[in-house]
Amino acid sequence: MIAIALLAAAQAGGLPAPVTEEEIIVTARKMQWIEVDMKAPRRNGVLTIARCRVTKPSGHAELDAIPCGVAHECIADAPASRKLLARCVEERSQGRLDAVAAAWRQAAGIVR
């Protein structure tokens, strides 16, 4: 869903899509380096998101928003621990970022 929204934003001029394989690779690497500071205390025995912010951005605000967006999705699944929450956020974020890179490749006509 986010990948579709990001691709639509890219096509509308909100997020310029890389046009060469090299640009896509560089951007994909930057996306993997995104670092997030998240505070998830327990309230009434349940983890909640008290704070989520990007501390090392990729340079694309729309992409940087993915980890905190998925953190709220993961919290809705009621993970039993912060470790499980972090794993959920990392896996879902990577999946979304991979989908964006794949959409860029497809839009540029690059076959892998």
Secondary structure as the mmCIF struct_conf table of DSSP 4:
data_model
#
loop_
_struct_conf.conf_type_id
_struct_conf.id
_struct_conf.beg_label_comp_id
_struct_conf.beg_label_asym_id
_struct_conf.beg_label_seq_id
_struct_conf.end_label_comp_id
_struct_conf.end_label_asym_id
_struct_conf.end_label_seq_id
HELX_RH_AL_P HELX_RH_AL_P1 ILE A 2 GLN A 11
TURN_TY1_P TURN_TY1_P1 ALA A 12 GLY A 13
BEND BEND1 GLY A 14 LEU A 15
HELX_LH_PP_P HELX_LH_PP_P1 PRO A 16 PRO A 18
BEND BEND2 THR A 20 THR A 20
HELX_RH_AL_P HELX_RH_AL_P2 GLU A 21 GLN A 32
TURN_TY1_P TURN_TY1_P2 TRP A 33 TRP A 33
STRN STRN1 GLU A 35 LYS A 39
STRN STRN2 ARG A 42 ARG A 43
TURN_TY1_P TURN_TY1_P3 ASN A 44 GLY A 45
STRN STRN3 VAL A 46 LEU A 47
BEND BEND3 ALA A 50 ALA A 50
STRN STRN4 ARG A 51 LYS A 56
BEND BEND4 GLY A 59 GLY A 59
HELX_RH_AL_P HELX_RH_AL_P3 ALA A 61 ALA A 76
TURN_TY1_P TURN_TY1_P4 ASP A 77 ASP A 77
BEND BEND5 ALA A 80 SER A 81
HELX_RH_AL_P HELX_RH_AL_P4 ARG A 82 ALA A 108
TURN_TY1_P TURN_TY1_P5 GLY A 109 GLY A 109
#
